[in-house]
Amino acid sequence: MSIELIVLIVIVTALVFDFTNGFHDAANAMATCVATGAFKPKVAVLLAAIMNLVGAFLSTEVAKTIASGIVDTSFNIGPETVFAALVGAILWNLLTWLFGLPSSSSHAIFGALIGAVIVQAGMSGVLWSGVISKILLPALVAPVVAGVASWAGTKIAYKGQHNDNKDSKKRFRNGQRVSSLLVALSHGTSDGQKTMGIITLVLVVSTSQFIASNPGAELPWWNQAAGTPPHWWVIIAAGVAIALGTYSGGWRIMRTMGKGMAEIEPPQGFVSETAAMSCILASSHLGFGLSTTHVVSGSIMGTGLARTPEEVRWNTAKRMLIAWGLTLPAAGIVGGAAAWLAHYGRWGFVAVLAILLLGSVAIKIAASRNHVSHENVNDSHEVAVLAKAAISSVTTTIPNPLAPALPDYIADHPLAASPLRLAGLKPKPKPKKPKKKKSPPKSSHKHQERKAAQVKASVDKAKAKESNGSGS
């Protein structure tokens, strides 16, 4: 398999990861405004997609961090290693999406990349100082900062305000429409650059590998030197991929973020989004590989504690924390295993690709059993996986398209909707109507007079006969 083909496959896989990043993290920007009714679900993801696309063009600091601040490119790290890391990150993203867990796509790719590099180049292939300063410390500090800021802002917002103040809620809901768009913009500046950094890393290591194996040959079209910013086509492709992923929804995680941690109102949504947006933009400017999921989750938890601490769903928060803690090591293990398999020649690379495809299809089938969409995202705060989907109490009889028209007396039978005509189908018995008692016909007035006259004549005749008999 030529290096050009491998590079192309890795670039496409990176864009697929960017797509999963978009729908996995769409809830970060729009979960609260959908939960409070500031935006309708489909409108929310459309606007978030546009803002993600715009944000991807605003900065490249995070892309530089990923391309040169985590992995030592002086080691012989090939595109197969980056491909294995992408497979690990994509599978972890899809698995957590299935369970509706808002884990970090950023930590998924970081962990998978570190695991893959360790398998190929050893511990020395990872720049641990950059991992600690750019990934681990922000992961610990940023959610706490966002949570504290959201808690304080919620206390201020509700000071002197009553819950039934409709005008106040309306103003905060309008403010949410702006703050949620800014969160989506900041998400694009942060997460949109991570895929740019991954593709840039692939181009750098592939260029080094090409030069080593083809000395004196003309450089390929995708060549890139270490330390240089992403190509313009990489920026455009990554921005479009994350925008399309955001527009596709991610409704399972949006349900958890909007309803699963706490029931929030428009003032809380506005405060939490403002706190999260400020943290994300500041970290992107400093080049931190921050998890927007962690920041938004921390801000939602902070506003829930400030307003309705008794309604915070600690079981959901516990599952989220477990997922956060598992993301780096779990993605690292999967990425390392994929890297080990991918370096066994062509068949190993193809095997990793097959695992990615089969795993993605299996997770998609599992998710279809309990589908969550824009129509039912706010119906519950839980995301079911293993339980069968509930059957609606309202049923609609679908006409049988394969059978001729049925007689009226059995057309509404429950079995009449079957695609096949069932033998022995009996009609439902018709309800018996109660028989009405026949009332005697009413005599007319003349008939009654005639009858009375006849009776009187008979009586007179009898009296006359009786008198004649006594006189004789």
TORKOL-4160 file (C-alpha; in steps of 0.2 Angstrom, whole numbers, padded with zeros to 4 digits, m for minus):
472
<pt num="1" X="0000" Y="0000" Z="0000"/>
<pt num="2" X="0008" Y="0016" Z="m0006"/>
<pt num="3" X="0011" Y="0031" Z="0007"/>
<pt num="4" X="0000" Y="0042" Z="m0004"/>
<pt num="5" X="m0015" Y="0030" Z="m0002"/>
<pt num="6" X="m0012" Y="0029" Z="0017"/>
<pt num="7" X="m0011" Y="0048" Z="0019"/>
<pt num="8" X="m0027" Y="0050" Z="0010"/>
<pt num="9" X="m0036" Y="0036" Z="0021"/>
<pt num="10" X="m0030" Y="0044" Z="0036"/>
<pt num="11" X="m0036" Y="0062" Z="0031"/>
<pt num="12" X="m0053" Y="0055" Z="0027"/>
<pt num="13" X="m0053" Y="0046" Z="0044"/>
<pt num="14" X="m0048" Y="0062" Z="0053"/>
<pt num="15" X="m0063" Y="0071" Z="0045"/>
<pt num="16" X="m0074" Y="0057" Z="0050"/>
<pt num="17" X="m0068" Y="0060" Z="0068"/>
<pt num="18" X="m0071" Y="0078" Z="0066"/>
<pt num="19" X="m0089" Y="0074" Z="0061"/>
<pt num="20" X="m0091" Y="0063" Z="0076"/>
<pt num="21" X="m0084" Y="0078" Z="0087"/>
<pt num="22" X="m0097" Y="0089" Z="0079"/>
<pt num="23" X="m0112" Y="0079" Z="0084"/>
<pt num="24" X="m0105" Y="0073" Z="0100"/>
<pt num="25" X="m0102" Y="0090" Z="0106"/>
<pt num="26" X="m0117" Y="0099" Z="0098"/>
<pt num="27" X="m0125" Y="0098" Z="0115"/>
<pt num="28" X="m0111" Y="0109" Z="0123"/>
<pt num="29" X="m0118" Y="0124" Z="0114"/>
<pt num="30" X="m0136" Y="0121" Z="0112"/>
<pt num="31" X="m0142" Y="0109" Z="0126"/>
<pt num="32" X="m0147" Y="0122" Z="0138"/>
<pt num="33" X="m0156" Y="0134" Z="0126"/>
<pt num="34" X="m0166" Y="0119" Z="0119"/>
<pt num="35" X="m0171" Y="0113" Z="0136"/>
<pt num="36" X="m0177" Y="0131" Z="0141"/>
<pt num="37" X="m0186" Y="0134" Z="0124"/>
<pt num="38" X="m0175" Y="0148" Z="0118"/>
<pt num="39" X="m0172" Y="0139" Z="0101"/>
<pt num="40" X="m0181" Y="0125" Z="0093"/>
<pt num="41" X="m0170" Y="0110" Z="0091"/>
<pt num="42" X="m0167" Y="0110" Z="0073"/>
<pt num="43" X="m0165" Y="0129" Z="0072"/>
<pt num="44" X="m0152" Y="0127" Z="0087"/>
<pt num="45" X="m0141" Y="0114" Z="0078"/>
<pt num="46" X="m0142" Y="0124" Z="0062"/>
<pt num="47" X="m0136" Y="0140" Z="0070"/>
<pt num="48" X="m0123" Y="0130" Z="0080"/>
<pt num="49" X="m0116" Y="0122" Z="0064"/>
<pt num="50" X="m0114" Y="0139" Z="0056"/>
<pt num="51" X="m0105" Y="0146" Z="0071"/>
<pt num="52" X="m0094" Y="0131" Z="0072"/>
<pt num="53" X="m0089" Y="0134" Z="0054"/>
<pt num="54" X="m0085" Y="0152" Z="0058"/>
<pt num="55" X="m0075" Y="0148" Z="0074"/>
<pt num="56" X="m0064" Y="0136" Z="0065"/>
<pt num="57" X="m0056" Y="0150" Z="0055"/>
<pt num="58" X="m0052" Y="0162" Z="0070"/>
<pt num="59" X="m0037" Y="0154" Z="0077"/>
<pt num="60" X="m0024" Y="0140" Z="0075"/>
<pt num="61" X="m0016" Y="0140" Z="0092"/>
<pt num="62" X="m0024" Y="0123" Z="0097"/>
<pt num="63" X="m0019" Y="0115" Z="0080"/>
<pt num="64" X="m0001" Y="0120" Z="0083"/>
<pt num="65" X="m0001" Y="0112" Z="0101"/>
<pt num="66" X="m0008" Y="0095" Z="0094"/>
<pt num="67" X="0004" Y="0095" Z="0079"/>
<pt num="68" X="0020" Y="0099" Z="0088"/>
<pt num="69" X="0016" Y="0100" Z="0107"/>
<pt num="70" X="0011" Y="0082" Z="0112"/>
<pt num="71" X="0021" Y="0070" Z="0101"/>
<pt num="72" X="0040" Y="0071" Z="0097"/>
<pt num="73" X="0040" Y="0071" Z="0078"/>
<pt num="74" X="0058" Y="0067" Z="0077"/>
<pt num="75" X="0054" Y="0049" Z="0081"/>
<pt num="76" X="0049" Y="0037" Z="0067"/>
<pt num="77" X="0030" Y="0040" Z="0069"/>
<pt num="78" X="0021" Y="0035" Z="0053"/>
<pt num="79" X="0003" Y="0039" Z="0047"/>
<pt num="80" X="m0002" Y="0022" Z="0053"/>
<pt num="81" X="0000" Y="0028" Z="0071"/>
<pt num="82" X="m0011" Y="0043" Z="0068"/>
<pt num="83" X="m0024" Y="0032" Z="0060"/>
<pt num="84" X="m0024" Y="0020" Z="0074"/>
<pt num="85" X="m0027" Y="0035" Z="0086"/>
<pt num="86" X="m0041" Y="0041" Z="0076"/>
<pt num="87" X="m0049" Y="0024" Z="0076"/>
<pt num="88" X="m0048" Y="0023" Z="0095"/>
<pt num="89" X="m0056" Y="0041" Z="0097"/>
<pt num="90" X="m0070" Y="0038" Z="0085"/>
<pt num="91" X="m0075" Y="0022" Z="0093"/>
<pt num="92" X="m0075" Y="0030" Z="0110"/>
<pt num="93" X="m0085" Y="0044" Z="0104"/>
<pt num="94" X="m0098" Y="0033" Z="0097"/>
<pt num="95" X="m0099" Y="0022" Z="0112"/>
<pt num="96" X="m0101" Y="0037" Z="0124"/>
<pt num="97" X="m0114" Y="0044" Z="0112"/>
<pt num="98" X="m0124" Y="0028" Z="0113"/>
<pt num="99" X="m0125" Y="0029" Z="0132"/>
<pt num="100" X="m0129" Y="0048" Z="0131"/>
<pt num="101" X="m0113" Y="0052" Z="0141"/>
<pt num="102" X="m0105" Y="0069" Z="0137"/>
<pt num="103" X="m0087" Y="0064" Z="0138"/>
<pt num="104" X="m0073" Y="0073" Z="0130"/>
<pt num="105" X="m0069" Y="0071" Z="0111"/>
<pt num="106" X="m0053" Y="0081" Z="0114"/>
<pt num="107" X="m0047" Y="0069" Z="0128"/>
<pt num="108" X="m0053" Y="0054" Z="0117"/>
<pt num="109" X="m0041" Y="0059" Z="0103"/>
<pt num="110" X="m0027" Y="0065" Z="0115"/>
<pt num="111" X="m0028" Y="0048" Z="0124"/>
<pt num="112" X="m0029" Y="0038" Z="0108"/>
<pt num="113" X="m0014" Y="0047" Z="0101"/>
<pt num="114" X="m0003" Y="0045" Z="0117"/>
<pt num="115" X="m0007" Y="0026" Z="0117"/>
<pt num="116" X="m0003" Y="0024" Z="0099"/>
<pt num="117" X="0013" Y="0033" Z="0100"/>
<pt num="118" X="0019" Y="0024" Z="0116"/>
<pt num="119" X="0016" Y="0007" Z="0107"/>
<pt num="120" X="0027" Y="0013" Z="0092"/>
<pt num="121" X="0040" Y="0024" Z="0099"/>
<pt num="122" X="0039" Y="0021" Z="0118"/>
<pt num="123" X="0037" Y="0033" Z="0132"/>
<pt num="124" X="0050" Y="0045" Z="0126"/>
<pt num="125" X="0039" Y="0048" Z="0110"/>
<pt num="126" X="0027" Y="0058" Z="0120"/>
<pt num="127" X="0031" Y="0076" Z="0126"/>
<pt num="128" X="0024" Y="0074" Z="0144"/>
<pt num="129" X="0027" Y="0092" Z="0149"/>
<pt num="130" X="0015" Y="0097" Z="0135"/>
<pt num="131" X="0003" Y="0084" Z="0140"/>
<pt num="132" X="0003" Y="0090" Z="0158"/>
<pt num="133" X="0002" Y="0109" Z="0155"/>
<pt num="134" X="m0009" Y="0109" Z="0139"/>
<pt num="135" X="m0021" Y="0095" Z="0143"/>
<pt num="136" X="m0021" Y="0088" Z="0161"/>
<pt num="137" X="m0021" Y="0104" Z="0171"/>
<pt num="138" X="m0034" Y="0113" Z="0160"/>
<pt num="139" X="m0045" Y="0097" Z="0162"/>
<pt num="140" X="m0044" Y="0099" Z="0181"/>
<pt num="141" X="m0045" Y="0118" Z="0183"/>
<pt num="142" X="m0057" Y="0124" Z="0169"/>
<pt num="143" X="m0073" Y="0114" Z="0174"/>
<pt num="144" X="m0071" Y="0121" Z="0192"/>
<pt num="145" X="m0068" Y="0139" Z="0186"/>
<pt num="146" X="m0083" Y="0138" Z="0175"/>
<pt num="147" X="m0094" Y="0130" Z="0189"/>
<pt num="148" X="m0089" Y="0143" Z="0201"/>
<pt num="149" X="m0092" Y="0157" Z="0189"/>
<pt num="150" X="m0109" Y="0150" Z="0184"/>
<pt num="151" X="m0114" Y="0147" Z="0203"/>
<pt num="152" X="m0110" Y="0165" Z="0207"/>
<pt num="153" X="m0119" Y="0172" Z="0191"/>
<pt num="154" X="m0134" Y="0162" Z="0195"/>
<pt num="155" X="m0135" Y="0169" Z="0213"/>
<pt num="156" X="m0134" Y="0187" Z="0206"/>
<pt num="157" X="m0147" Y="0183" Z="0192"/>
<pt num="158" X="m0160" Y="0177" Z="0205"/>
<pt num="159" X="m0157" Y="0190" Z="0218"/>
<pt num="160" X="m0174" Y="0199" Z="0220"/>
<pt num="161" X="m0181" Y="0189" Z="0206"/>
<pt num="162" X="m0196" Y="0178" Z="0207"/>
<pt num="163" X="m0198" Y="0162" Z="0197"/>
<pt num="164" X="m0215" Y="0168" Z="0190"/>
<pt num="165" X="m0208" Y="0184" Z="0183"/>
<pt num="166" X="m0212" Y="0180" Z="0165"/>
<pt num="167" X="m0205" Y="0196" Z="0158"/>
<pt num="168" X="m0188" Y="0192" Z="0167"/>
<pt num="169" X="m0188" Y="0175" Z="0160"/>
<pt num="170" X="m0191" Y="0182" Z="0142"/>
<pt num="171" X="m0176" Y="0193" Z="0143"/>
<pt num="172" X="m0165" Y="0180" Z="0149"/>
<pt num="173" X="m0171" Y="0168" Z="0135"/>
<pt num="174" X="m0167" Y="0181" Z="0122"/>
<pt num="175" X="m0150" Y="0183" Z="0130"/>
<pt num="176" X="m0148" Y="0164" Z="0129"/>
<pt num="177" X="m0150" Y="0166" Z="0110"/>
<pt num="178" X="m0134" Y="0176" Z="0109"/>
<pt num="179" X="m0124" Y="0167" Z="0123"/>
<pt num="180" X="m0127" Y="0150" Z="0115"/>
<pt num="181" X="m0121" Y="0156" Z="0098"/>
<pt num="182" X="m0105" Y="0162" Z="0106"/>
<pt num="183" X="m0103" Y="0145" Z="0115"/>
<pt num="184" X="m0104" Y="0137" Z="0097"/>
<pt num="185" X="m0092" Y="0150" Z="0091"/>
<pt num="186" X="m0079" Y="0146" Z="0105"/>
<pt num="187" X="m0082" Y="0127" Z="0102"/>
<pt num="188" X="m0077" Y="0130" Z="0084"/>
<pt num="189" X="m0061" Y="0139" Z="0089"/>
<pt num="190" X="m0056" Y="0125" Z="0101"/>
<pt num="191" X="m0062" Y="0108" Z="0094"/>
<pt num="192" X="m0062" Y="0113" Z="0076"/>
<pt num="193" X="m0043" Y="0115" Z="0077"/>
<pt num="194" X="m0040" Y="0098" Z="0085"/>
<pt num="195" X="m0043" Y="0089" Z="0068"/>
<pt num="196" X="m0033" Y="0102" Z="0059"/>
<pt num="197" X="m0019" Y="0098" Z="0071"/>
<pt num="198" X="m0021" Y="0079" Z="0068"/>
<pt num="199" X="m0021" Y="0081" Z="0049"/>
<pt num="200" X="m0006" Y="0093" Z="0050"/>
<pt num="201" X="0003" Y="0080" Z="0061"/>
<pt num="202" X="0000" Y="0066" Z="0048"/>
<pt num="203" X="0006" Y="0077" Z="0034"/>
<pt num="204" X="0022" Y="0081" Z="0044"/>
<pt num="205" X="0027" Y="0063" Z="0049"/>
<pt num="206" X="0022" Y="0057" Z="0031"/>
<pt num="207" X="0033" Y="0070" Z="0023"/>
<pt num="208" X="0048" Y="0065" Z="0034"/>
<pt num="209" X="0044" Y="0046" Z="0030"/>
<pt num="210" X="0043" Y="0050" Z="0011"/>
<pt num="211" X="0059" Y="0060" Z="0011"/>
<pt num="212" X="0068" Y="0046" Z="0020"/>
<pt num="213" X="0062" Y="0033" Z="0008"/>
<pt num="214" X="0064" Y="0043" Z="m0008"/>
<pt num="215" X="0079" Y="0054" Z="m0006"/>
<pt num="216" X="0081" Y="0067" Z="m0019"/>
<pt num="217" X="0063" Y="0065" Z="m0026"/>
<pt num="218" X="0051" Y="0079" Z="m0029"/>
<pt num="219" X="0040" Y="0082" Z="m0013"/>
<pt num="220" X="0022" Y="0077" Z="m0014"/>
<pt num="221" X="0007" Y="0089" Z="m0015"/>
<pt num="222" X="0003" Y="0086" Z="0004"/>
<pt num="223" X="0021" Y="0090" Z="0010"/>
<pt num="224" X="0023" Y="0100" Z="0026"/>
<pt num="225" X="0037" Y="0105" Z="0037"/>
<pt num="226" X="0037" Y="0103" Z="0056"/>
<pt num="227" X="0031" Y="0119" Z="0065"/>
<pt num="228" X="0022" Y="0126" Z="0051"/>
<pt num="229" X="0003" Y="0131" Z="0052"/>
<pt num="230" X="m0011" Y="0120" Z="0044"/>
<pt num="231" X="m0013" Y="0122" Z="0025"/>
<pt num="232" X="m0028" Y="0132" Z="0020"/>
<pt num="233" X="m0037" Y="0117" Z="0013"/>
<pt num="234" X="m0035" Y="0108" Z="0030"/>
<pt num="235" X="m0043" Y="0122" Z="0039"/>
<pt num="236" X="m0058" Y="0123" Z="0027"/>
<pt num="237" X="m0061" Y="0104" Z="0027"/>
<pt num="238" X="m0060" Y="0103" Z="0046"/>
<pt num="239" X="m0072" Y="0117" Z="0048"/>
<pt num="240" X="m0085" Y="0110" Z="0036"/>
<pt num="241" X="m0084" Y="0092" Z="0044"/>
<pt num="242" X="m0087" Y="0099" Z="0061"/>
<pt num="243" X="m0101" Y="0110" Z="0055"/>
<pt num="244" X="m0110" Y="0095" Z="0046"/>
<pt num="245" X="m0108" Y="0085" Z="0062"/>
<pt num="246" X="m0115" Y="0098" Z="0073"/>
<pt num="247" X="m0130" Y="0100" Z="0061"/>
<pt num="248" X="m0133" Y="0081" Z="0062"/>
<pt num="249" X="m0138" Y="0083" Z="0080"/>
<pt num="250" X="m0131" Y="0072" Z="0094"/>
<pt num="251" X="m0148" Y="0072" Z="0102"/>
<pt num="252" X="m0144" Y="0058" Z="0114"/>
<pt num="253" X="m0130" Y="0068" Z="0123"/>
<pt num="254" X="m0141" Y="0084" Z="0121"/>
<pt num="255" X="m0154" Y="0076" Z="0132"/>
<pt num="256" X="m0142" Y="0072" Z="0146"/>
<pt num="257" X="m0134" Y="0089" Z="0145"/>
<pt num="258" X="m0151" Y="0099" Z="0145"/>
<pt num="259" X="m0161" Y="0088" Z="0156"/>
<pt num="260" X="m0151" Y="0075" Z="0164"/>
<pt num="261" X="m0140" Y="0085" Z="0177"/>
<pt num="262" X="m0153" Y="0097" Z="0183"/>
<pt num="263" X="m0169" Y="0106" Z="0177"/>
<pt num="264" X="m0164" Y="0123" Z="0172"/>
<pt num="265" X="m0173" Y="0139" Z="0168"/>
<pt num="266" X="m0169" Y="0153" Z="0156"/>
<pt num="267" X="m0158" Y="0163" Z="0169"/>
<pt num="268" X="m0148" Y="0148" Z="0173"/>
<pt num="269" X="m0146" Y="0144" Z="0154"/>
<pt num="270" X="m0139" Y="0161" Z="0150"/>
<pt num="271" X="m0127" Y="0162" Z="0165"/>
<pt num="272" X="m0120" Y="0144" Z="0162"/>
<pt num="273" X="m0118" Y="0148" Z="0143"/>
<pt num="274" X="m0109" Y="0164" Z="0147"/>
<pt num="275" X="m0097" Y="0156" Z="0160"/>
<pt num="276" X="m0093" Y="0142" Z="0148"/>
<pt num="277" X="m0090" Y="0153" Z="0133"/>
<pt num="278" X="m0078" Y="0164" Z="0143"/>
<pt num="279" X="m0067" Y="0149" Z="0148"/>
<pt num="280" X="m0067" Y="0141" Z="0131"/>
<pt num="281" X="m0062" Y="0157" Z="0122"/>
<pt num="282" X="m0048" Y="0161" Z="0135"/>
<pt num="283" X="m0041" Y="0143" Z="0134"/>
<pt num="284" X="m0041" Y="0143" Z="0115"/>
<pt num="285" X="m0031" Y="0160" Z="0114"/>
<pt num="286" X="m0018" Y="0152" Z="0126"/>
<pt num="287" X="m0017" Y="0136" Z="0115"/>
<pt num="288" X="m0024" Y="0124" Z="0128"/>
<pt num="289" X="m0032" Y="0108" Z="0122"/>
<pt num="290" X="m0047" Y="0111" Z="0133"/>
<pt num="291" X="m0062" Y="0100" Z="0133"/>
<pt num="292" X="m0077" Y="0110" Z="0130"/>
<pt num="293" X="m0088" Y="0096" Z="0136"/>
<pt num="294" X="m0080" Y="0097" Z="0153"/>
<pt num="295" X="m0082" Y="0116" Z="0154"/>
<pt num="296" X="m0100" Y="0116" Z="0149"/>
<pt num="297" X="m0104" Y="0102" Z="0161"/>
<pt num="298" X="m0096" Y="0111" Z="0175"/>
<pt num="299" X="m0106" Y="0127" Z="0172"/>
<pt num="300" X="m0122" Y="0118" Z="0171"/>
<pt num="301" X="m0118" Y="0109" Z="0187"/>
<pt num="302" X="m0114" Y="0126" Z="0195"/>
<pt num="303" X="m0130" Y="0134" Z="0190"/>
<pt num="304" X="m0140" Y="0119" Z="0196"/>
<pt num="305" X="m0131" Y="0120" Z="0213"/>
<pt num="306" X="m0135" Y="0138" Z="0215"/>
<pt num="307" X="m0153" Y="0138" Z="0210"/>
<pt num="308" X="m0160" Y="0120" Z="0214"/>
<pt num="309" X="m0147" Y="0110" Z="0223"/>
<pt num="310" X="m0160" Y="0097" Z="0228"/>
<pt num="311" X="m0165" Y="0094" Z="0210"/>
<pt num="312" X="m0147" Y="0090" Z="0204"/>
<pt num="313" X="m0147" Y="0072" Z="0198"/>
<pt num="314" X="m0131" Y="0065" Z="0206"/>
<pt num="315" X="m0132" Y="0048" Z="0197"/>
<pt num="316" X="m0130" Y="0057" Z="0181"/>
<pt num="317" X="m0116" Y="0067" Z="0187"/>
<pt num="318" X="m0108" Y="0052" Z="0194"/>
<pt num="319" X="m0109" Y="0043" Z="0177"/>
<pt num="320" X="m0102" Y="0058" Z="0169"/>
<pt num="321" X="m0087" Y="0059" Z="0180"/>
<pt num="322" X="m0083" Y="0041" Z="0178"/>
<pt num="323" X="m0084" Y="0043" Z="0159"/>
<pt num="324" X="m0072" Y="0058" Z="0161"/>
<pt num="325" X="m0060" Y="0048" Z="0171"/>
<pt num="326" X="m0060" Y="0033" Z="0159"/>
<pt num="327" X="m0059" Y="0043" Z="0143"/>
<pt num="328" X="m0040" Y="0046" Z="0142"/>
<pt num="329" X="m0035" Y="0028" Z="0148"/>
<pt num="330" X="m0048" Y="0019" Z="0138"/>
<pt num="331" X="m0045" Y="0028" Z="0122"/>
<pt num="332" X="m0027" Y="0026" Z="0125"/>
<pt num="333" X="m0029" Y="0007" Z="0126"/>
<pt num="334" X="m0039" Y="0006" Z="0111"/>
<pt num="335" X="m0027" Y="0017" Z="0101"/>
<pt num="336" X="m0012" Y="0007" Z="0107"/>
<pt num="337" X="m0021" Y="m0009" Z="0102"/>
<pt num="338" X="m0025" Y="m0002" Z="0085"/>
<pt num="339" X="m0007" Y="0004" Z="0082"/>
<pt num="340" X="0000" Y="m0013" Z="0087"/>
<pt num="341" X="m0012" Y="m0021" Z="0074"/>
<pt num="342" X="m0010" Y="m0007" Z="0061"/>
<pt num="343" X="0009" Y="m0010" Z="0060"/>
<pt num="344" X="0008" Y="m0028" Z="0054"/>
<pt num="345" X="0009" Y="m0024" Z="0036"/>
<pt num="346" X="m0005" Y="m0021" Z="0024"/>
<pt num="347" X="m0017" Y="m0033" Z="0032"/>
<pt num="348" X="m0015" Y="m0026" Z="0049"/>
<pt num="349" X="m0020" Y="m0008" Z="0042"/>
<pt num="350" X="m0035" Y="m0016" Z="0033"/>
<pt num="351" X="m0040" Y="m0025" Z="0049"/>
<pt num="352" X="m0040" Y="m0009" Z="0059"/>
<pt num="353" X="m0051" Y="m0001" Z="0046"/>
<pt num="354" X="m0063" Y="m0016" Z="0046"/>
<pt num="355" X="m0064" Y="m0015" Z="0065"/>
<pt num="356" X="m0069" Y="0004" Z="0064"/>
<pt num="357" X="m0083" Y="0000" Z="0051"/>
<pt num="358" X="m0090" Y="m0015" Z="0060"/>
<pt num="359" X="m0090" Y="m0006" Z="0077"/>
<pt num="360" X="m0098" Y="0010" Z="0070"/>
<pt num="361" X="m0112" Y="0000" Z="0062"/>
<pt num="362" X="m0115" Y="m0011" Z="0078"/>
<pt num="363" X="m0116" Y="0005" Z="0088"/>
<pt num="364" X="m0128" Y="0013" Z="0076"/>
<pt num="365" X="m0139" Y="m0002" Z="0076"/>
<pt num="366" X="m0140" Y="m0002" Z="0095"/>
<pt num="367" X="m0144" Y="0016" Z="0096"/>
<pt num="368" X="m0159" Y="0014" Z="0084"/>
<pt num="369" X="m0168" Y="0003" Z="0097"/>
<pt num="370" X="m0171" Y="0018" Z="0107"/>
<pt num="371" X="m0170" Y="0032" Z="0095"/>
<pt num="372" X="m0168" Y="0050" Z="0101"/>
<pt num="373" X="m0171" Y="0064" Z="0089"/>
<pt num="374" X="m0176" Y="0083" Z="0089"/>
<pt num="375" X="m0194" Y="0078" Z="0091"/>
<pt num="376" X="m0192" Y="0069" Z="0108"/>
<pt num="377" X="m0176" Y="0076" Z="0115"/>
<pt num="378" X="m0185" Y="0085" Z="0129"/>
<pt num="379" X="m0197" Y="0071" Z="0133"/>
<pt num="380" X="m0186" Y="0063" Z="0146"/>
<pt num="381" X="m0169" Y="0065" Z="0156"/>
<pt num="382" X="m0163" Y="0048" Z="0153"/>
<pt num="383" X="m0156" Y="0039" Z="0138"/>
<pt num="384" X="m0161" Y="0021" Z="0137"/>
<pt num="385" X="m0149" Y="0009" Z="0128"/>
<pt num="386" X="m0154" Y="m0009" Z="0132"/>
<pt num="387" X="m0172" Y="m0007" Z="0136"/>
<pt num="388" X="m0184" Y="m0009" Z="0122"/>
<pt num="389" X="m0192" Y="0007" Z="0115"/>
<pt num="390" X="m0209" Y="0010" Z="0123"/>
<pt num="391" X="m0224" Y="0007" Z="0113"/>
<pt num="392" X="m0235" Y="0022" Z="0111"/>
<pt num="393" X="m0253" Y="0021" Z="0118"/>
<pt num="394" X="m0260" Y="0029" Z="0102"/>
<pt num="395" X="m0260" Y="0017" Z="0088"/>
<pt num="396" X="m0264" Y="0020" Z="0070"/>
<pt num="397" X="m0271" Y="0006" Z="0058"/>
<pt num="398" X="m0261" Y="0005" Z="0042"/>
<pt num="399" X="m0271" Y="m0002" Z="0027"/>
<pt num="400" X="m0265" Y="m0018" Z="0020"/>
<pt num="401" X="m0256" Y="m0014" Z="0004"/>
<pt num="402" X="m0254" Y="m0032" Z="m0002"/>
<pt num="403" X="m0272" Y="m0038" Z="0000"/>
<pt num="404" X="m0288" Y="m0032" Z="m0009"/>
<pt num="405" X="m0300" Y="m0020" Z="m0001"/>
<pt num="406" X="m0308" Y="m0028" Z="0014"/>
<pt num="407" X="m0327" Y="m0028" Z="0018"/>
<pt num="408" X="m0333" Y="m0014" Z="0029"/>
<pt num="409" X="m0337" Y="m0026" Z="0043"/>
<pt num="410" X="m0319" Y="m0032" Z="0045"/>
<pt num="411" X="m0309" Y="m0017" Z="0039"/>
<pt num="412" X="m0306" Y="m0010" Z="0056"/>
<pt num="413" X="m0301" Y="m0027" Z="0063"/>
<pt num="414" X="m0284" Y="m0026" Z="0072"/>
<pt num="415" X="m0277" Y="m0040" Z="0061"/>
<pt num="416" X="m0282" Y="m0032" Z="0045"/>
<pt num="417" X="m0266" Y="m0022" Z="0045"/>
<pt num="418" X="m0256" Y="m0037" Z="0043"/>
<pt num="419" X="m0246" Y="m0038" Z="0026"/>
<pt num="420" X="m0253" Y="m0055" Z="0023"/>
<pt num="421" X="m0271" Y="m0061" Z="0023"/>
<pt num="422" X="m0274" Y="m0072" Z="0038"/>
<pt num="423" X="m0284" Y="m0087" Z="0036"/>
<pt num="424" X="m0300" Y="m0088" Z="0046"/>
<pt num="425" X="m0301" Y="m0070" Z="0050"/>
<pt num="426" X="m0318" Y="m0068" Z="0058"/>
<pt num="427" X="m0328" Y="m0052" Z="0058"/>
<pt num="428" X="m0331" Y="m0044" Z="0075"/>
<pt num="429" X="m0350" Y="m0047" Z="0080"/>
<pt num="430" X="m0361" Y="m0032" Z="0077"/>
<pt num="431" X="m0368" Y="m0025" Z="0093"/>
<pt num="432" X="m0387" Y="m0030" Z="0096"/>
<pt num="433" X="m0399" Y="m0016" Z="0097"/>
<pt num="434" X="m0412" Y="m0017" Z="0110"/>
<pt num="435" X="m0429" Y="m0020" Z="0103"/>
<pt num="436" X="m0442" Y="m0007" Z="0105"/>
<pt num="437" X="m0459" Y="m0011" Z="0112"/>
<pt num="438" X="m0473" Y="m0008" Z="0101"/>
<pt num="439" X="m0485" Y="0005" Z="0108"/>
<pt num="440" X="m0504" Y="0003" Z="0104"/>
<pt num="441" X="m0510" Y="0014" Z="0090"/>
<pt num="442" X="m0518" Y="0030" Z="0096"/>
<pt num="443" X="m0536" Y="0031" Z="0092"/>
<pt num="444" X="m0543" Y="0046" Z="0084"/>
<pt num="445" X="m0555" Y="0057" Z="0092"/>
<pt num="446" X="m0569" Y="0052" Z="0080"/>
<pt num="447" X="m0566" Y="0034" Z="0083"/>
<pt num="448" X="m0567" Y="0036" Z="0101"/>
<pt num="449" X="m0584" Y="0046" Z="0100"/>
<pt num="450" X="m0591" Y="0032" Z="0088"/>
<pt num="451" X="m0586" Y="0018" Z="0100"/>
<pt num="452" X="m0593" Y="0028" Z="0115"/>
<pt num="453" X="m0610" Y="0030" Z="0105"/>
<pt num="454" X="m0610" Y="0011" Z="0102"/>
<pt num="455" X="m0607" Y="0007" Z="0120"/>
<pt num="456" X="m0621" Y="0019" Z="0125"/>
<pt num="457" X="m0633" Y="0012" Z="0112"/>
<pt num="458" X="m0630" Y="m0006" Z="0118"/>
<pt num="459" X="m0633" Y="m0001" Z="0136"/>
<pt num="460" X="m0650" Y="0008" Z="0131"/>
<pt num="461" X="m0655" Y="m0007" Z="0121"/>
<pt num="462" X="m0652" Y="m0018" Z="0136"/>
<pt num="463" X="m0662" Y="m0007" Z="0148"/>
<pt num="464" X="m0676" Y="m0006" Z="0135"/>
<pt num="465" X="m0677" Y="m0025" Z="0134"/>
<pt num="466" X="m0677" Y="m0027" Z="0152"/>
<pt num="467" X="m0691" Y="m0015" Z="0155"/>
<pt num="468" X="m0702" Y="m0023" Z="0141"/>
<pt num="469" X="m0700" Y="m0040" Z="0150"/>
<pt num="470" X="m0705" Y="m0033" Z="0167"/>
<pt num="471" X="m0721" Y="m0025" Z="0159"/>
<pt num="472" X="m0728" Y="m0041" Z="0152"/>
